[in-house]
Amino acid sequence: MCNIWKKEKQNEFSLDEWRTFFRNNPQLQWLTLSGGEPFLRTDVEQILASAIESCPWLYCVNMPTNALSLELVKGVVGKILRMGIPKYVLSISLDGPEEVHDKLRGIAGAWRRAMALLQWAKEVEAENSGNFSVMVEHTLLPDSYGRFEEMALQVREKVPGIKISDFMVTIGSTSGHYYGNKCEGDQHCRIKDNQLLEDALRQILAARRSEASLRFLYLFL
């Protein structure tokens, strides 16, 4: 996990600075609002409205969430969908099977909250076909190496229609500057065994090949 959320908030763009940024960059087509937890920003809807106003070619907006504030996320997603963005993608963070996810998040019940949001978002996706997509964003960390299929099976028990292609995979990274999770010595968050990482990636790719469908977001390396 990253430790961005632990950093003292400083030098964040104000809403007016965002408006200036979008006016100066009208060519934007894909916008990612990341975090920490972007849904905690109280003016996120106004930020998106200013992007829509100033960027006529804006096609895709995607936002990740840790799913810990269920009702907040649901409310904001509903408002964003009414803005008319051609493609809005919500990605729900999941670090592994239930016990791994809750351990890494440090919050009991975090996995269950993620599942509750995923269930709701899949229903909304069906109602907004073509305009809204929900994905599971899985970050490969040593605690979850080799456990992708186990995680996918657990998710399918809660959301039967989920597909392997609904999982977007990233490789965990360490950075003192950006993520705030630079590791010293032999701490668990360091990706220290390339062979184990390669084996975990091969497992995921094999599971992915078992499906014929494609999604425009899947594997980021």
Z-matrix of the N, CA and C atoms (Angstrom, degrees):
N
C 1 1.467
C 2 1.506 1 111.45
N 3 1.305 2 115.27 1 148.95
C 4 1.462 3 118.53 2 174.77
C 5 1.519 4 109.05 3 -83.21
N 6 1.308 5 115.15 4 163.58
C 7 1.467 6 121.42 5 177.98
C 8 1.524 7 111.86 6 -115.30
N 9 1.346 8 116.15 7 25.79
C 10 1.458 9 118.91 8 178.48
C 11 1.518 10 111.01 9 -55.75
N 12 1.341 11 115.95 10 -37.31
C 13 1.467 12 120.52 11 -176.70
C 14 1.527 13 112.57 12 -64.90
N 15 1.345 14 117.38 13 -19.65
C 16 1.458 15 120.58 14 179.44
C 17 1.526 16 112.81 15 -83.61
N 18 1.325 17 116.04 16 -15.56
C 19 1.461 18 119.09 17 -175.71
C 20 1.523 19 111.39 18 -70.66
N 21 1.304 20 115.57 19 144.50
C 22 1.469 21 119.88 20 174.72
C 23 1.530 22 109.22 21 -67.03
N 24 1.316 23 115.52 22 131.53
C 25 1.460 24 119.55 23 -178.05
C 26 1.518 25 110.00 24 -68.54
N 27 1.309 26 116.41 25 126.52
C 28 1.457 27 120.31 26 179.67
C 29 1.524 28 109.61 27 -158.34
N 30 1.317 29 114.62 28 145.27
C 31 1.470 30 122.80 29 174.85
C 32 1.527 31 113.22 30 58.14
N 33 1.319 32 118.43 31 29.79
C 34 1.459 33 119.92 32 175.38
C 35 1.520 34 109.81 33 -76.91
N 36 1.333 35 115.26 34 143.67
C 37 1.462 36 120.00 35 177.03
C 38 1.527 37 110.48 36 -58.49
N 39 1.307 38 115.86 37 135.94
C 40 1.457 39 120.33 38 168.27
C 41 1.524 40 108.31 39 -79.35
N 42 1.318 41 116.44 40 170.18
C 43 1.467 42 119.79 41 177.89
C 44 1.520 43 110.78 42 -60.89
N 45 1.322 44 118.11 43 -39.96
C 46 1.464 45 120.71 44 178.72
C 47 1.531 46 111.33 45 -64.13
N 48 1.320 47 117.11 46 -36.85
C 49 1.471 48 119.90 47 177.93
C 50 1.525 49 110.47 48 -68.11
N 51 1.326 50 117.52 49 -37.00
C 52 1.455 51 119.88 50 174.68
C 53 1.524 52 110.66 51 -61.91
N 54 1.319 53 116.46 52 -43.12
C 55 1.464 54 120.09 53 179.64
C 56 1.523 55 110.77 54 -60.29
N 57 1.326 56 115.66 55 -43.05
C 58 1.468 57 119.79 56 177.70
C 59 1.523 58 110.83 57 -62.88
N 60 1.324 59 116.38 58 -42.31
C 61 1.464 60 120.59 59 179.61
C 62 1.526 61 111.31 60 -59.42
N 63 1.332 62 116.89 61 -46.21
C 64 1.464 63 119.61 62 -178.65
C 65 1.527 64 111.47 63 -68.15
N 66 1.330 65 117.61 64 -37.06
C 67 1.470 66 119.65 65 177.23
C 68 1.522 67 111.00 66 -63.18
N 69 1.339 68 116.27 67 -33.44
C 70 1.461 69 120.31 68 -179.38
C 71 1.525 70 113.06 69 -83.58
N 72 1.329 71 117.09 70 -8.82
C 73 1.464 72 121.21 71 -178.35
C 74 1.530 73 110.64 72 -133.55
N 75 1.318 74 117.65 73 59.59
C 76 1.471 75 120.57 74 -175.11
C 77 1.523 76 113.93 75 -69.03
N 78 1.340 77 116.83 76 -9.97
C 79 1.464 78 120.19 77 -177.44
C 80 1.531 79 112.45 78 -81.45
N 81 1.318 80 118.70 79 -4.17
C 82 1.464 81 121.03 80 -176.54
C 83 1.523 82 111.62 81 -57.53
N 84 1.331 83 115.61 82 134.94
C 85 1.458 84 121.25 83 178.24
C 86 1.527 85 112.24 84 -119.10
N 87 1.326 86 116.95 85 -26.96
C 88 1.472 87 121.04 86 -178.23
C 89 1.529 88 107.36 87 -131.07
N 90 1.304 89 116.53 88 123.55
C 91 1.462 90 121.90 89 -176.57
C 92 1.518 91 109.31 90 -124.00
N 93 1.328 92 116.47 91 125.64
C 94 1.462 93 122.16 92 174.29
C 95 1.516 94 108.71 93 -111.05
N 96 1.318 95 116.11 94 124.12
C 97 1.463 96 121.40 95 173.20
C 98 1.520 97 106.84 96 -106.00
N 99 1.330 98 115.37 97 106.41
C 100 1.457 99 120.23 98 -173.61
C 101 1.524 100 109.91 99 -108.34
N 102 1.328 101 116.62 100 -162.32
C 103 1.458 102 119.68 101 -175.77
C 104 1.509 103 109.81 102 -156.44
N 105 1.306 104 120.32 103 -140.99
C 106 1.464 105 131.31 104 0.91
C 107 1.526 106 116.24 105 37.47
N 108 1.320 107 112.82 106 -147.58
C 109 1.458 108 122.12 107 -177.18
C 110 1.519 109 108.58 108 -109.12
N 111 1.348 110 118.69 109 99.62
C 112 1.462 111 120.88 110 -173.64
C 113 1.524 112 113.69 111 -62.92
N 114 1.333 113 117.19 112 -23.23
C 115 1.464 114 119.39 113 -178.09
C 116 1.527 115 112.75 114 -72.81
N 117 1.326 116 117.38 115 -10.95
C 118 1.463 117 120.19 116 176.58
C 119 1.524 118 112.05 117 -78.78
N 120 1.311 119 117.10 118 -14.36
C 121 1.461 120 119.95 119 177.94
C 122 1.525 121 108.42 120 -76.02
N 123 1.319 122 116.99 121 120.38
C 124 1.464 123 120.98 122 -171.40
C 125 1.522 124 113.44 123 -72.00
N 126 1.334 125 117.75 124 -15.94
C 127 1.462 126 120.04 125 -178.73
C 128 1.523 127 112.34 126 -109.33
N 129 1.338 128 117.48 127 22.66
C 130 1.466 129 120.05 128 -176.62
C 131 1.528 130 111.59 129 -61.76
N 132 1.332 131 117.33 130 -33.65
C 133 1.466 132 119.32 131 178.83
C 134 1.523 133 110.84 132 -68.56
N 135 1.319 134 117.30 133 -38.81
C 136 1.462 135 120.42 134 178.27
C 137 1.532 136 111.22 135 -68.08
N 138 1.336 137 116.29 136 -34.64
C 139 1.463 138 120.01 137 176.39
C 140 1.525 139 110.03 138 -61.31
N 141 1.333 140 115.90 139 -46.48
C 142 1.461 141 119.69 140 179.69
C 143 1.525 142 111.46 141 -66.41
N 144 1.310 143 116.64 142 -38.49
C 145 1.469 144 119.44 143 178.82
C 146 1.522 145 110.50 144 -61.43
N 147 1.332 146 117.17 145 -38.98
C 148 1.463 147 119.74 146 179.22
C 149 1.527 148 111.00 147 -69.37
N 150 1.351 149 116.84 148 -33.34
C 151 1.467 150 119.73 149 176.40
C 152 1.527 151 110.41 150 -65.69
N 153 1.323 152 116.83 151 -43.71
C 154 1.459 153 120.77 152 179.29
C 155 1.519 154 110.63 153 -62.32
N 156 1.327 155 116.97 154 -40.07
C 157 1.462 156 121.74 155 -178.33
C 158 1.523 157 112.00 156 -65.89
N 159 1.342 158 116.88 157 -39.01
C 160 1.467 159 120.26 158 -171.88
C 161 1.524 160 114.32 159 -99.18
N 162 1.329 161 117.76 160 -14.11
C 163 1.466 162 120.64 161 -174.39
C 164 1.531 163 109.15 162 -120.36
N 165 1.321 164 118.30 163 88.74
C 166 1.460 165 121.18 164 -173.38
C 167 1.527 166 114.00 165 -66.01
N 168 1.335 167 118.28 166 -18.86
C 169 1.469 168 120.99 167 -179.35
C 170 1.534 169 111.80 168 -98.90
N 171 1.318 170 117.09 169 7.66
C 172 1.454 171 119.41 170 -179.73
C 173 1.528 172 109.97 171 -59.87
N 174 1.324 173 115.90 172 120.05
C 175 1.465 174 120.70 173 -176.77
C 176 1.524 175 112.29 174 -110.87
N 177 1.330 176 116.56 175 -44.76
C 178 1.461 177 120.03 176 -171.93
C 179 1.528 178 111.02 177 -127.35
N 180 1.322 179 115.53 178 133.33
C 181 1.465 180 122.81 179 171.88
C 182 1.517 181 107.32 180 -123.52
N 183 1.318 182 117.43 181 128.90
C 184 1.461 183 118.76 182 174.00
C 185 1.519 184 110.94 183 -128.96
N 186 1.322 185 114.55 184 146.30
C 187 1.462 186 121.98 185 -177.23
C 188 1.522 187 109.27 186 -139.98
N 189 1.329 188 117.65 187 132.39
C 190 1.465 189 120.45 188 173.92
C 191 1.525 190 110.11 189 -88.43
N 192 1.323 191 116.27 190 160.96
C 193 1.462 192 120.58 191 173.64
C 194 1.520 193 109.31 192 -148.84
N 195 1.347 194 116.18 193 148.90
C 196 1.456 195 120.51 194 174.08
C 197 1.524 196 111.82 195 -87.18
N 198 1.349 197 117.10 196 -5.43
C 199 1.472 198 123.62 197 174.31
C 200 1.522 199 113.29 198 66.94
N 201 1.318 200 118.50 199 16.08
C 202 1.459 201 119.62 200 -178.93
C 203 1.525 202 112.29 201 -78.52
N 204 1.331 203 117.56 202 -26.50
C 205 1.473 204 121.87 203 179.38
C 206 1.526 205 108.19 204 -109.94
N 207 1.318 206 116.54 205 79.01
C 208 1.462 207 121.76 206 -169.76
C 209 1.515 208 113.35 207 -57.36
N 210 1.317 209 116.90 208 -53.54
C 211 1.464 210 119.98 209 -174.18
C 212 1.514 211 111.50 210 -67.19
N 213 1.329 212 116.94 211 -35.20
C 214 1.463 213 120.23 212 176.75
C 215 1.520 214 110.51 213 -61.40
N 216 1.337 215 116.92 214 -48.88
C 217 1.461 216 120.92 215 -178.59
C 218 1.526 217 110.72 216 -62.64
N 219 1.325 218 117.10 217 -44.45
C 220 1.469 219 120.59 218 179.98
C 221 1.524 220 110.70 219 -58.73
N 222 1.336 221 116.85 220 -45.22
C 223 1.459 222 120.19 221 -178.53
C 224 1.512 223 112.81 222 -63.21
N 225 1.341 224 116.61 223 -44.25
C 226 1.469 225 120.29 224 -179.10
C 227 1.525 226 110.77 225 -68.18
N 228 1.334 227 117.49 226 -41.63
C 229 1.464 228 120.35 227 178.94
C 230 1.524 229 110.32 228 -59.27
N 231 1.335 230 116.81 229 -43.18
C 232 1.462 231 120.14 230 178.84
C 233 1.513 232 112.16 231 -59.40
N 234 1.320 233 117.07 232 -42.01
C 235 1.466 234 120.69 233 179.79
C 236 1.529 235 111.35 234 -68.36
N 237 1.332 236 116.97 235 -39.15
C 238 1.462 237 120.51 236 -179.88
C 239 1.528 238 110.72 237 -65.18
N 240 1.321 239 116.81 238 -38.94
C 241 1.462 240 119.75 239 -179.60
C 242 1.524 241 111.91 240 -62.85
N 243 1.313 242 116.59 241 -27.06
C 244 1.469 243 119.73 242 179.13
C 245 1.522 244 112.52 243 -80.70
N 246 1.328 245 117.70 244 -4.02
C 247 1.462 246 121.30 245 -179.33
C 248 1.531 247 112.65 246 -80.64
N 249 1.323 248 117.61 247 -14.49
C 250 1.458 249 120.03 248 177.01
C 251 1.512 250 115.32 249 83.46
N 252 1.342 251 118.13 250 22.54
C 253 1.466 252 120.56 251 175.14
C 254 1.529 253 108.46 252 -66.30
N 255 1.340 254 118.77 253 130.61
C 256 1.474 255 119.57 254 -176.90
C 257 1.525 256 114.02 255 -55.11
N 258 1.348 257 116.91 256 -40.46
C 259 1.458 258 120.04 257 -179.40
C 260 1.528 259 109.30 258 -140.77
N 261 1.321 260 116.27 259 118.02
C 262 1.468 261 121.41 260 178.22
C 263 1.523 262 107.83 261 -118.74
N 264 1.343 263 116.79 262 125.18
C 265 1.455 264 122.44 263 -176.48
C 266 1.523 265 109.47 264 -118.31
N 267 1.318 266 115.67 265 125.11
C 268 1.466 267 122.30 266 174.62
C 269 1.519 268 107.56 267 -106.45
N 270 1.336 269 117.10 268 127.21
C 271 1.463 270 120.36 269 176.89
C 272 1.527 271 109.09 270 -115.50
N 273 1.328 272 115.05 271 128.13
C 274 1.466 273 121.82 272 -177.07
C 275 1.522 274 108.50 273 -102.85
N 276 1.323 275 116.40 274 120.74
C 277 1.468 276 121.23 275 -175.56
C 278 1.527 277 110.70 276 -69.96
N 279 1.333 278 115.68 277 134.61
C 280 1.461 279 121.58 278 177.28
C 281 1.521 280 107.70 279 -146.06
N 282 1.316 281 116.49 280 120.09
C 283 1.460 282 121.00 281 -172.62
C 284 1.519 283 114.02 282 -92.08
N 285 1.336 284 118.04 283 -7.22
C 286 1.450 285 120.33 284 -179.03
C 287 1.508 286 110.62 285 157.27
N 288 1.349 287 117.86 286 -163.79
C 289 1.460 288 120.32 287 173.87
C 290 1.536 289 110.35 288 -57.77
N 291 1.320 290 116.49 289 168.82
C 292 1.468 291 120.92 290 -170.41
C 293 1.519 292 113.39 291 -52.57
N 294 1.317 293 118.07 292 -49.34
C 295 1.470 294 119.04 293 -175.19
C 296 1.528 295 111.48 294 -69.33
N 297 1.341 296 117.41 295 -32.13
C 298 1.463 297 120.30 296 177.06
C 299 1.524 298 110.06 297 -69.17
N 300 1.331 299 116.60 298 -46.74
C 301 1.466 300 120.48 299 -178.84
C 302 1.522 301 110.95 300 -59.86
N 303 1.328 302 117.54 301 -48.26
C 304 1.465 303 120.33 302 -178.37
C 305 1.524 304 111.27 303 -65.19
N 306 1.327 305 117.00 304 -35.31
C 307 1.468 306 120.74 305 178.12
C 308 1.521 307 110.81 306 -64.55
N 309 1.338 308 116.43 307 -48.49
C 310 1.461 309 119.77 308 -177.11
C 311 1.522 310 111.82 309 -69.95
N 312 1.334 311 117.13 310 -33.91
C 313 1.466 312 120.32 311 178.62
C 314 1.522 313 111.71 312 -77.87
N 315 1.334 314 116.50 313 -22.03
C 316 1.464 315 119.94 314 -179.65
C 317 1.512 316 113.01 315 73.29
N 318 1.337 317 117.39 316 20.30
C 319 1.465 318 121.40 317 -176.86
C 320 1.519 319 108.70 318 -136.10
N 321 1.324 320 117.20 319 116.69
C 322 1.456 321 120.60 320 176.84
C 323 1.528 322 109.13 321 -64.50
N 324 1.311 323 116.63 322 134.02
C 325 1.459 324 120.83 323 179.83
C 326 1.513 325 114.65 324 87.94
N 327 1.338 326 118.07 325 1.72
C 328 1.474 327 120.42 326 -179.66
C 329 1.524 328 110.59 327 -62.22
N 330 1.332 329 117.52 328 -40.15
C 331 1.469 330 121.23 329 179.47
C 332 1.521 331 110.61 330 -63.21
N 333 1.329 332 117.09 331 -42.33
C 334 1.466 333 120.08 332 -178.86
C 335 1.530 334 110.84 333 -64.85
N 336 1.309 335 117.30 334 -35.97
C 337 1.470 336 120.20 335 176.88
C 338 1.530 337 110.16 336 -66.02
N 339 1.335 338 116.11 337 -40.78
C 340 1.466 339 119.56 338 177.83
C 341 1.524 340 110.62 339 -61.24
N 342 1.324 341 117.09 340 -40.54
C 343 1.461 342 120.62 341 179.36
C 344 1.530 343 111.36 342 -66.86
N 345 1.332 344 116.17 343 -39.86
C 346 1.466 345 119.08 344 178.85
C 347 1.520 346 111.05 345 -62.65
N 348 1.335 347 116.76 346 -41.17
C 349 1.467 348 119.76 347 178.09
C 350 1.523 349 110.84 348 -68.21
N 351 1.332 350 117.25 349 -39.27
C 352 1.459 351 120.67 350 179.78
C 353 1.528 352 110.86 351 -63.51
N 354 1.321 353 117.23 352 -42.08
C 355 1.465 354 120.88 353 178.01
C 356 1.525 355 110.25 354 -59.26
N 357 1.328 356 116.12 355 -47.47
C 358 1.466 357 121.04 356 179.89
C 359 1.524 358 110.83 357 -63.51
N 360 1.339 359 116.49 358 -45.32
C 361 1.466 360 120.50 359 -176.14
C 362 1.520 361 111.59 360 -66.62
N 363 1.317 362 117.87 361 -33.75
C 364 1.463 363 120.17 362 177.47
C 365 1.530 364 110.66 363 -65.49
N 366 1.309 365 117.60 364 -36.52
C 367 1.467 366 120.62 365 175.95
C 368 1.521 367 110.50 366 -65.35
N 369 1.336 368 116.43 367 -42.54
C 370 1.463 369 120.87 368 178.48
C 371 1.519 370 110.58 369 -65.70
N 372 1.332 371 117.32 370 -37.29
C 373 1.460 372 121.68 371 177.96
C 374 1.529 373 110.19 372 -59.80
N 375 1.332 374 116.79 373 -42.65
C 376 1.462 375 120.61 374 179.80
C 377 1.526 376 111.60 375 -64.57
N 378 1.336 377 116.60 376 -30.97
C 379 1.464 378 121.29 377 -179.53
C 380 1.524 379 112.04 378 -81.72
N 381 1.329 380 117.10 379 -16.33
C 382 1.472 381 121.63 380 -176.60
C 383 1.526 382 109.45 381 -126.73
N 384 1.300 383 116.23 382 49.88
C 385 1.459 384 121.83 383 -175.58
C 386 1.521 385 111.81 384 -56.35
N 387 1.334 386 115.10 385 127.46
C 388 1.462 387 120.85 386 178.31
C 389 1.507 388 114.47 387 92.72
N 390 1.334 389 117.26 388 -26.33
C 391 1.468 390 120.63 389 -178.07
C 392 1.519 391 113.57 390 -102.33
N 393 1.330 392 116.73 391 -23.71
C 394 1.462 393 120.53 392 -174.98
C 395 1.520 394 109.55 393 -133.86
N 396 1.331 395 115.52 394 133.25
C 397 1.464 396 121.49 395 176.07
C 398 1.519 397 108.98 396 -131.79
N 399 1.311 398 115.18 397 145.07
C 400 1.462 399 120.15 398 173.96
C 401 1.513 400 107.85 399 -120.94
N 402 1.327 401 115.82 400 138.46
C 403 1.457 402 121.33 401 179.59
C 404 1.524 403 109.44 402 -133.07
N 405 1.311 404 115.08 403 155.91
C 406 1.462 405 121.42 404 172.18
C 407 1.516 406 107.31 405 -95.60
N 408 1.316 407 116.95 406 121.05
C 409 1.468 408 121.28 407 -178.52
C 410 1.525 409 108.86 408 -99.47
N 411 1.310 410 115.55 409 106.75
C 412 1.465 411 122.08 410 -175.86
C 413 1.517 412 109.85 411 -104.58
N 414 1.326 413 116.34 412 121.16
C 415 1.457 414 121.44 413 176.09
C 416 1.519 415 108.97 414 -97.54
N 417 1.323 416 116.43 415 120.69
C 418 1.461 417 121.37 416 -179.36
C 419 1.522 418 110.02 417 -73.49
N 420 1.321 419 116.02 418 115.34
C 421 1.459 420 123.66 419 176.28
C 422 1.528 421 108.04 420 -126.70
N 423 1.333 422 118.55 421 158.19
C 424 1.464 423 119.89 422 -176.90
C 425 1.525 424 114.22 423 -51.50
N 426 1.322 425 118.26 424 -34.53
C 427 1.469 426 120.81 425 -179.59
C 428 1.525 427 112.33 426 -63.68
N 429 1.332 428 116.95 427 -23.78
C 430 1.468 429 119.83 428 -176.40
C 431 1.523 430 113.65 429 -109.85
N 432 1.332 431 118.30 430 3.28
C 433 1.461 432 120.32 431 179.13
C 434 1.538 433 109.69 432 -56.45
N 435 1.318 434 116.57 433 131.01
C 436 1.452 435 121.05 434 176.31
C 437 1.518 436 115.14 435 77.48
N 438 1.330 437 117.69 436 7.70
C 439 1.472 438 120.14 437 -175.24
C 440 1.529 439 111.73 438 -119.23
N 441 1.330 440 116.53 439 19.61
C 442 1.456 441 119.75 440 -177.48
C 443 1.524 442 112.00 441 -63.53
N 444 1.333 443 116.96 442 -47.74
C 445 1.464 444 119.76 443 -178.07
C 446 1.523 445 111.26 444 -64.75
N 447 1.324 446 117.01 445 -37.26
C 448 1.466 447 120.60 446 175.45
C 449 1.522 448 110.41 447 -60.37
N 450 1.333 449 116.67 448 -44.83
C 451 1.451 450 121.06 449 178.27
C 452 1.528 451 111.08 450 -62.01
N 453 1.328 452 116.35 451 -45.76
C 454 1.462 453 120.31 452 -179.03
C 455 1.524 454 111.44 453 -61.60
N 456 1.335 455 117.36 454 -39.22
C 457 1.461 456 120.42 455 178.33
C 458 1.516 457 111.58 456 -64.90
N 459 1.328 458 116.65 457 -40.85
C 460 1.465 459 120.12 458 177.03
C 461 1.520 460 111.10 459 -61.55
N 462 1.328 461 116.07 460 -42.95
C 463 1.461 462 119.72 461 179.92
C 464 1.528 463 109.80 462 -64.23
N 465 1.326 464 117.51 463 -41.13
C 466 1.463 465 121.16 464 -178.72
C 467 1.531 466 112.03 465 -64.56
N 468 1.318 467 116.73 466 -28.01
C 469 1.461 468 119.15 467 176.60
C 470 1.522 469 110.86 468 -64.89
N 471 1.318 470 116.95 469 -31.37
C 472 1.461 471 121.87 470 -179.95
C 473 1.524 472 111.90 471 -92.00
N 474 1.341 473 115.74 472 -35.11
C 475 1.469 474 121.19 473 -177.87
C 476 1.524 475 106.87 474 -129.22
N 477 1.334 476 118.07 475 86.01
C 478 1.475 477 121.24 476 -171.83
C 479 1.526 478 114.75 477 -56.67
N 480 1.309 479 118.67 478 -29.61
C 481 1.457 480 120.04 479 -176.28
C 482 1.510 481 115.26 480 -82.88
N 483 1.327 482 118.29 481 1.12
C 484 1.465 483 121.18 482 -175.64
C 485 1.534 484 109.85 483 -67.65
N 486 1.323 485 116.11 484 144.16
C 487 1.458 486 122.53 485 179.33
C 488 1.527 487 109.37 486 -118.64
N 489 1.332 488 115.07 487 158.96
C 490 1.462 489 119.32 488 175.02
C 491 1.522 490 109.92 489 -58.84
N 492 1.328 491 116.23 490 -33.44
C 493 1.461 492 119.86 491 -179.87
C 494 1.525 493 112.49 492 -71.26
N 495 1.335 494 117.89 493 -6.55
C 496 1.463 495 120.97 494 174.24
C 497 1.529 496 111.81 495 -84.27
N 498 1.332 497 116.77 496 -4.17
C 499 1.465 498 121.37 497 -179.49
C 500 1.525 499 109.34 498 -99.04
N 501 1.320 500 115.64 499 123.55
C 502 1.460 501 121.70 500 172.26
C 503 1.526 502 106.86 501 -101.28
N 504 1.316 503 117.22 502 131.19
C 505 1.461 504 121.38 503 -171.98
C 506 1.524 505 110.51 504 -116.40
N 507 1.314 506 115.65 505 131.67
C 508 1.465 507 121.38 506 172.78
C 509 1.526 508 108.29 507 -124.95
N 510 1.298 509 116.42 508 158.06
C 511 1.462 510 121.48 509 177.85
C 512 1.517 511 109.00 510 -97.50
N 513 1.321 512 115.82 511 129.58
C 514 1.455 513 120.29 512 -179.90
C 515 1.514 514 112.43 513 -58.69
N 516 1.317 515 116.42 514 140.49
C 517 1.464 516 122.44 515 -179.15
C 518 1.514 517 109.97 516 -130.63
N 519 1.306 518 115.71 517 158.61
C 520 1.459 519 120.61 518 175.04
C 521 1.521 520 109.21 519 -120.63
N 522 1.318 521 115.10 520 139.87
C 523 1.458 522 121.15 521 179.85
C 524 1.515 523 109.19 522 -159.12
N 525 1.319 524 116.02 523 123.92
C 526 1.453 525 119.23 524 175.62
C 527 1.511 526 112.14 525 -71.37
N 528 1.354 527 116.30 526 -27.70
C 529 1.459 528 120.69 527 -176.90
C 530 1.523 529 112.00 528 -80.06
N 531 1.347 530 116.95 529 -50.54
C 532 1.459 531 119.74 530 -172.38
C 533 1.527 532 112.43 531 -95.43
N 534 1.332 533 116.73 532 -58.09
C 535 1.463 534 119.80 533 -175.19
C 536 1.524 535 113.24 534 -80.65
N 537 1.329 536 116.58 535 -20.91
C 538 1.463 537 119.08 536 -178.83
C 539 1.510 538 112.76 537 67.87
N 540 1.342 539 117.61 538 27.49
C 541 1.461 540 120.50 539 -176.49
C 542 1.524 541 112.15 540 -126.82
N 543 1.320 542 116.59 541 28.93
C 544 1.457 543 119.93 542 179.47
C 545 1.515 544 110.02 543 -58.20
N 546 1.337 545 115.81 544 130.31
C 547 1.457 546 120.88 545 -175.33
C 548 1.518 547 110.78 546 -101.95
N 549 1.297 548 114.62 547 143.95
C 550 1.456 549 121.12 548 175.28
C 551 1.521 550 108.17 549 -112.92
N 552 1.309 551 116.91 550 140.38
C 553 1.449 552 120.21 551 177.05
C 554 1.511 553 111.87 552 69.46
N 555 1.331 554 116.26 553 -133.81
C 556 1.462 555 121.63 554 -172.14
C 557 1.529 556 111.42 555 -113.23
N 558 1.323 557 117.92 556 40.84
C 559 1.453 558 120.80 557 -178.56
C 560 1.524 559 110.41 558 -68.52
N 561 1.352 560 115.57 559 156.88
C 562 1.457 561 121.45 560 -170.94
C 563 1.524 562 112.88 561 -64.89
N 564 1.345 563 118.70 562 -25.56
C 565 1.463 564 118.87 563 -173.68
C 566 1.525 565 112.66 564 -80.82
N 567 1.323 566 118.21 565 -8.87
C 568 1.464 567 119.49 566 178.63
C 569 1.533 568 109.81 567 -76.43
N 570 1.325 569 115.53 568 131.35
C 571 1.461 570 119.50 569 175.79
C 572 1.521 571 106.79 570 -82.38
N 573 1.316 572 116.76 571 98.07
C 574 1.461 573 120.35 572 -166.40
C 575 1.520 574 114.53 573 -112.79
N 576 1.337 575 117.57 574 -4.90
C 577 1.460 576 119.38 575 -179.00
C 578 1.521 577 108.62 576 -127.30
N 579 1.333 578 116.02 577 99.10
C 580 1.455 579 120.13 578 -176.62
C 581 1.523 580 112.48 579 -63.79
N 582 1.332 581 117.37 580 -31.57
C 583 1.461 582 119.41 581 -179.87
C 584 1.525 583 110.68 582 -67.26
N 585 1.325 584 117.18 583 -42.32
C 586 1.466 585 120.22 584 177.58
C 587 1.522 586 110.99 585 -63.68
N 588 1.324 587 116.37 586 -39.49
C 589 1.454 588 120.54 587 177.59
C 590 1.526 589 110.32 588 -63.67
N 591 1.343 590 116.67 589 -44.83
C 592 1.463 591 120.04 590 179.41
C 593 1.526 592 110.75 591 -61.65
N 594 1.327 593 117.19 592 -42.47
C 595 1.461 594 120.89 593 179.13
C 596 1.522 595 110.67 594 -62.12
N 597 1.343 596 116.69 595 -40.63
C 598 1.462 597 120.66 596 179.44
C 599 1.522 598 110.79 597 -64.59
N 600 1.333 599 117.04 598 -40.98
C 601 1.465 600 120.80 599 178.41
C 602 1.529 601 111.49 600 -65.76
N 603 1.337 602 116.84 601 -39.30
C 604 1.459 603 119.70 602 178.78
C 605 1.529 604 110.88 603 -63.98
N 606 1.327 605 116.61 604 -37.54
C 607 1.457 606 120.28 605 177.53
C 608 1.525 607 110.66 606 -62.05
N 609 1.324 608 116.15 607 -43.15
C 610 1.464 609 120.80 608 -179.42
C 611 1.528 610 110.47 609 -66.24
N 612 1.334 611 116.28 610 -43.97
C 613 1.458 612 119.61 611 -179.52
C 614 1.526 613 111.62 612 -64.56
N 615 1.334 614 116.83 613 -36.19
C 616 1.467 615 120.06 614 177.64
C 617 1.517 616 110.41 615 -65.25
N 618 1.339 617 116.20 616 -41.53
C 619 1.461 618 119.59 617 177.57
C 620 1.521 619 110.13 618 -65.37
N 621 1.320 620 116.95 619 -37.54
C 622 1.460 621 121.15 620 -179.86
C 623 1.521 622 111.30 621 -65.54
N 624 1.321 623 117.25 622 -39.04
C 625 1.457 624 120.73 623 -178.50
C 626 1.527 625 112.25 624 -68.61
N 627 1.323 626 116.51 625 -16.98
C 628 1.463 627 119.35 626 179.99
C 629 1.525 628 111.99 627 -72.29
N 630 1.339 629 116.83 628 -11.40
C 631 1.457 630 121.47 629 177.95
C 632 1.519 631 110.02 630 -109.58
N 633 1.315 632 115.65 631 144.82
C 634 1.464 633 119.88 632 -179.49
C 635 1.518 634 112.46 633 -90.03
N 636 1.343 635 117.10 634 -21.86
C 637 1.463 636 120.13 635 -175.25
C 638 1.513 637 111.30 636 -74.93
N 639 1.317 638 115.61 637 155.90
C 640 1.461 639 121.73 638 179.17
C 641 1.506 640 109.61 639 -122.51
N 642 1.311 641 116.36 640 148.12
C 643 1.455 642 121.53 641 171.71
C 644 1.515 643 107.71 642 -123.69
N 645 1.334 644 117.46 643 151.28
C 646 1.463 645 118.42 644 -176.05
C 647 1.517 646 112.15 645 -74.05
N 648 1.323 647 117.66 646 -14.96
C 649 1.464 648 121.68 647 171.86
C 650 1.520 649 107.17 648 -118.22
N 651 1.315 650 117.64 649 128.23
C 652 1.449 651 116.44 650 171.10
C 653 1.524 652 112.75 651 -146.77
N 654 1.336 653 116.26 652 -71.96
C 655 1.455 654 118.75 653 -171.20
C 656 1.520 655 110.82 654 -117.01
N 657 1.319 656 116.36 655 115.78
C 658 1.466 657 121.22 656 175.53
C 659 1.506 658 107.53 657 -106.44
N 660 1.315 659 117.58 658 122.60
C 661 1.458 660 121.00 659 179.79
C 662 1.514 661 110.19 660 -110.46
